[in-house]
Amino acid sequence: MVAGKIVENPDLDDRFEFDPEECDITRGKWVFNRSSKPLYTDRSCPYVERQYSCEKNGQVALKKLRGKRVVFVGDSLQRSQWESFICMVEWTIPPQHKSMKRGRIRDVFKAKEYNASIEFHWAPFLVQSNTDLNILEPKKRIVKIDSVSNSSRDWEGADILAFNTCVWSKDWGREDGLRFFNETKPLKKKNIWGSGADKEMMSVAAGVIGKMKVPVSVLNVTQLSMYRVDAHSSIYTYSGGKLLAEDEKTDPGEHADCTHWCLPGVPDTWNQILFAHL
């Protein structure tokens, strides 16, 4: 609802005075209200039924994982999805009933009460490579495309195994040649596809996977992610053990991170879809 008289400075207070002569509550649109907080939560009010307790129902996700071993395998994008996945469930677990062990190749979060583990395994190419840990110059990198990563033996026994497919780049045709810099809103245009997304390749991959004997599902989050040009780390990243210096921020073409996503953010949506699929 957008009709109404704005009070005071709209940058500081976005409440409005209700005028029944001006404001038709049956028509309008939703807008974000920065000055308003929920009147209650499903934890502060004891009468909210479980069916509607979205926050408390974070525990439901853990029940789906009871006795399960979930393994995310991939690169830094997959690691961010793993971190998102953990953050969506860990807050419901008392400190004494959870643990985290971090390593160079493998990170393991355990929900002891549920006998569940959620792991991340570093394998940026998924296949054998000489550059998994020590990043080499592109000309010195070697990958063996017909053999899975050496660490694949650690994935054995997983109940749920999640891979990400590729890192894609998008060209939105900005005049300044920059991508994801000073973007503050999602794209509005419907059916947008960036130049880095090959729909034909996606179709072929889905067809091959559909014929596999092992049950594999593709959750294609490409297009929904493309709309969120505002959600990348951009110049608010952390690189080489430090934040970008002010002079580096003024050169986003060289220093901005246009690959990774902020958390909370888009990876949370990927995981909501994944939870619904489980």
C-alpha positions as CSV (number, residue, x, y, z in Angstrom):
1,M,0.0,0.0,0.0
2,V,1.6,3.3,-1.1
3,A,-1.2,5.9,-0.7
4,G,-1.1,8.1,2.4
5,K,0.7,11.1,3.8
6,I,4.3,10.6,4.7
7,V,5.4,12.0,8.1
8,E,8.7,13.7,8.8
9,N,11.8,12.8,6.8
10,P,11.1,9.6,4.8
11,D,14.8,8.7,5.0
12,L,14.4,8.5,8.8
13,D,10.8,7.5,9.3
14,D,8.8,5.7,6.6
15,R,5.5,5.5,8.6
16,F,2.5,7.3,7.2
17,E,-0.7,8.8,8.4
18,F,-3.8,6.8,7.4
19,D,-6.3,8.8,5.5
20,P,-9.4,6.7,4.6
21,E,-10.4,9.2,1.9
22,E,-7.0,8.8,0.2
23,C,-6.0,5.3,1.0
24,D,-7.7,2.3,-0.4
25,I,-6.4,-0.7,1.5
26,T,-7.8,-3.1,-1.1
27,R,-5.3,-1.9,-3.7
28,G,-1.5,-1.2,-3.7
29,K,1.7,-3.0,-3.2
30,W,4.1,-4.2,-0.5
31,V,7.0,-1.9,0.4
32,F,9.8,-2.4,2.8
33,N,9.3,-0.6,6.1
34,R,12.7,0.1,7.8
35,S,11.1,1.6,11.0
36,S,8.9,-1.3,11.8
37,K,9.7,-4.5,13.7
38,P,7.5,-7.6,14.1
39,L,4.8,-7.2,16.8
40,Y,5.8,-10.6,18.2
41,T,7.7,-13.7,17.3
42,D,6.7,-17.4,17.3
43,R,8.8,-17.7,20.5
44,S,7.5,-14.7,22.4
45,C,3.9,-15.6,21.8
46,P,3.0,-19.1,23.2
47,Y,-0.2,-19.4,21.2
48,V,1.3,-19.5,17.7
49,E,0.6,-23.0,16.3
50,R,3.6,-25.0,15.0
51,Q,2.1,-24.9,11.5
52,Y,2.9,-21.1,11.4
53,S,6.1,-21.0,13.4
54,C,8.5,-20.4,10.6
55,E,11.5,-19.5,12.9
56,K,10.9,-22.4,15.3
57,N,10.5,-24.7,12.3
58,G,14.1,-24.4,11.6
59,Q,14.2,-27.5,13.8
60,V,12.1,-29.3,11.2
61,A,15.0,-29.1,8.8
62,L,17.2,-30.9,11.4
63,K,14.7,-33.6,11.8
64,K,15.0,-34.3,8.1
65,L,18.7,-34.7,8.6
66,R,18.5,-37.0,11.7
67,G,21.0,-39.8,11.3
68,K,22.2,-38.3,8.0
69,R,25.6,-37.2,6.6
70,V,25.3,-34.3,4.3
71,V,28.4,-33.5,2.2
72,F,28.9,-30.3,0.1
73,V,31.7,-30.6,-2.4
74,G,33.2,-27.9,-4.5
75,D,34.8,-24.5,-4.5
76,S,34.4,-21.3,-2.5
77,L,30.8,-20.8,-3.9
78,Q,29.9,-24.2,-2.6
79,R,31.5,-23.4,0.8
80,S,29.3,-20.3,1.1
81,Q,26.3,-22.5,0.5
82,W,27.5,-24.9,3.2
83,E,28.0,-22.0,5.6
84,S,24.5,-20.8,4.8
85,F,23.1,-24.3,5.3
86,I,24.7,-24.5,8.8
87,C,23.6,-21.1,9.8
88,M,20.0,-21.9,9.0
89,V,19.9,-24.8,11.4
90,E,22.6,-24.4,14.1
91,W,20.9,-21.6,16.0
92,T,18.2,-24.0,17.2
93,I,20.9,-26.3,18.8
94,P,22.3,-25.7,22.3
95,P,26.1,-25.1,22.3
96,Q,26.8,-28.4,24.1
97,H,25.0,-30.3,21.4
98,K,26.9,-29.1,18.4
99,S,30.5,-28.9,17.3
100,M,32.6,-27.6,14.4
101,K,36.0,-28.8,13.1
102,R,37.7,-26.7,10.4
103,G,40.5,-27.9,8.1
104,R,42.2,-27.1,4.8
105,I,40.3,-29.8,2.9
106,R,37.4,-30.7,5.1
107,D,35.1,-28.9,7.5
108,V,32.7,-30.8,9.6
109,F,29.7,-29.5,11.6
110,K,27.9,-32.0,13.9
111,A,24.5,-31.8,15.4
112,K,25.0,-34.4,18.1
113,E,21.4,-34.6,19.3
114,Y,20.3,-35.5,15.8
115,N,23.4,-37.7,15.0
116,A,23.8,-35.6,11.9
117,S,26.8,-34.1,10.2
118,I,27.0,-31.3,7.6
119,E,30.4,-31.3,5.9
120,F,32.2,-29.3,3.3
121,H,35.0,-30.9,1.1
122,W,37.3,-28.6,-0.8
123,A,37.5,-29.8,-4.5
124,P,37.3,-26.7,-6.7
125,F,37.5,-28.6,-10.0
126,L,35.7,-31.8,-8.7
127,V,38.2,-33.7,-10.8
128,Q,41.9,-34.5,-10.1
129,S,44.0,-31.3,-10.1
130,N,47.4,-30.2,-9.1
131,T,46.1,-26.8,-7.9
132,D,43.4,-27.6,-5.3
133,L,45.4,-26.1,-2.4
134,N,48.4,-24.3,-3.9
135,I,46.9,-22.1,-6.6
136,L,49.2,-22.1,-9.6
137,E,49.5,-19.9,-12.6
138,P,46.9,-20.8,-15.2
139,K,49.5,-22.2,-17.6
140,K,50.8,-24.6,-14.9
141,R,47.5,-26.0,-13.8
142,I,46.7,-29.6,-14.7
143,V,43.3,-31.3,-14.4
144,K,42.4,-34.9,-15.2
145,I,38.9,-34.6,-16.4
146,D,38.1,-38.3,-16.5
147,S,38.9,-38.9,-12.9
148,V,37.2,-37.4,-9.8
149,S,39.2,-35.6,-7.1
150,N,41.6,-37.5,-4.9
151,S,39.6,-36.5,-1.9
152,S,36.5,-38.3,-3.3
153,R,37.2,-41.3,-1.1
154,D,36.1,-39.0,1.8
155,W,32.7,-38.4,0.2
156,E,31.9,-42.1,0.3
157,G,29.0,-43.0,2.7
158,A,27.3,-39.6,2.4
159,D,23.5,-39.8,2.5
160,I,23.2,-36.5,0.6
161,L,25.9,-35.2,-1.7
162,A,25.7,-31.7,-3.1
163,F,27.8,-30.3,-5.9
164,N,27.7,-26.9,-7.5
165,T,28.2,-26.9,-11.3
166,C,30.2,-23.9,-12.4
167,V,31.1,-20.3,-11.8
168,W,29.4,-18.2,-14.4
169,S,29.9,-14.5,-15.3
170,K,27.2,-12.2,-16.5
171,D,27.3,-9.2,-18.9
172,W,24.6,-6.7,-18.3
173,G,25.8,-4.3,-20.9
174,R,26.6,-1.4,-18.5
175,E,28.2,1.5,-20.2
176,D,31.0,1.7,-17.7
177,G,31.9,-1.9,-18.3
178,L,31.5,-2.8,-14.6
179,R,29.4,-5.6,-13.2
180,F,27.7,-5.7,-9.7
181,F,29.2,-2.4,-8.6
182,N,26.9,0.1,-6.9
183,E,24.0,-2.2,-7.6
184,T,21.3,-1.7,-4.9
185,K,18.3,-3.5,-6.3
186,P,17.5,-6.8,-8.1
187,L,16.9,-6.7,-11.8
188,K,13.3,-6.1,-12.7
189,K,13.2,-7.4,-16.2
190,K,11.5,-10.7,-16.5
191,N,13.2,-13.8,-18.1
192,I,16.7,-12.2,-17.9
193,W,19.6,-14.4,-18.9
194,G,23.2,-13.2,-18.6
195,S,25.7,-14.0,-21.3
196,G,27.5,-16.5,-19.1
197,A,24.4,-18.8,-18.8
198,D,24.2,-21.5,-21.5
199,K,20.7,-22.8,-21.5
200,E,21.5,-25.4,-24.1
201,M,24.3,-26.8,-22.0
202,M,21.9,-26.9,-19.0
203,S,19.4,-28.8,-21.0
204,V,21.9,-31.4,-22.1
205,A,23.2,-31.8,-18.6
206,A,19.7,-32.3,-17.2
207,G,19.0,-34.9,-20.0
208,V,22.1,-36.9,-19.1
209,I,21.5,-36.7,-15.4
210,G,17.9,-37.8,-15.9
211,K,19.1,-41.1,-17.5
212,M,21.5,-41.9,-14.6
213,K,20.8,-45.0,-12.5
214,V,22.0,-43.2,-9.4
215,P,19.3,-40.8,-8.1
216,V,20.5,-37.3,-9.0
217,S,18.5,-34.1,-9.0
218,V,19.4,-30.8,-10.5
219,L,18.2,-27.7,-8.7
220,N,18.7,-25.0,-11.2
221,V,19.1,-21.7,-9.4
222,T,20.8,-19.9,-12.2
223,Q,18.1,-17.5,-13.4
224,L,16.8,-16.7,-9.9
225,S,20.3,-15.8,-8.9
226,M,20.9,-13.7,-12.0
227,Y,18.3,-11.2,-10.8
228,R,20.3,-10.4,-7.7
229,V,23.0,-8.2,-9.1
230,D,22.8,-6.3,-5.8
231,A,23.8,-9.3,-3.7
232,H,27.5,-9.8,-4.5
233,S,30.4,-9.0,-2.2
234,S,31.6,-6.4,-4.6
235,I,34.0,-4.0,-2.9
236,Y,32.9,-5.1,0.6
237,T,35.0,-8.2,0.4
238,Y,38.0,-9.6,2.4
239,S,41.0,-10.6,0.3
240,G,44.5,-11.6,1.2
241,G,43.7,-11.5,4.9
242,K,42.5,-7.9,4.8
243,L,39.7,-5.6,3.7
244,L,40.1,-3.6,0.5
245,A,41.9,-0.3,1.0
246,E,40.1,2.9,0.1
247,D,42.2,3.3,-3.1
248,E,41.3,-0.3,-4.1
249,K,37.6,0.4,-3.6
250,T,37.8,3.2,-6.1
251,D,39.0,0.6,-8.7
252,P,36.2,-2.0,-8.6
253,G,37.1,-3.3,-12.1
254,E,40.3,-4.6,-10.6
255,H,39.4,-5.4,-7.0
256,A,35.7,-6.0,-6.6
257,D,34.5,-9.5,-5.9
258,C,31.8,-10.2,-8.5
259,T,31.7,-13.9,-8.0
260,H,30.7,-14.5,-4.4
261,W,27.5,-13.7,-2.6
262,C,27.0,-11.9,0.7
263,L,25.7,-13.9,3.6
264,P,22.9,-13.7,4.6
265,G,21.9,-13.6,1.0
266,V,21.2,-15.6,-2.2
267,P,22.7,-18.9,-1.0
268,D,20.0,-19.0,1.7
269,T,17.4,-19.1,-1.0
270,W,19.3,-22.0,-2.7
271,N,19.2,-23.9,0.6
272,Q,15.5,-23.2,1.2
273,I,14.9,-24.9,-2.2
274,L,17.2,-27.7,-1.2
275,F,15.4,-28.2,2.2
276,A,12.1,-28.3,0.4
277,H,13.6,-31.0,-2.0
278,L,14.9,-33.2,0.8
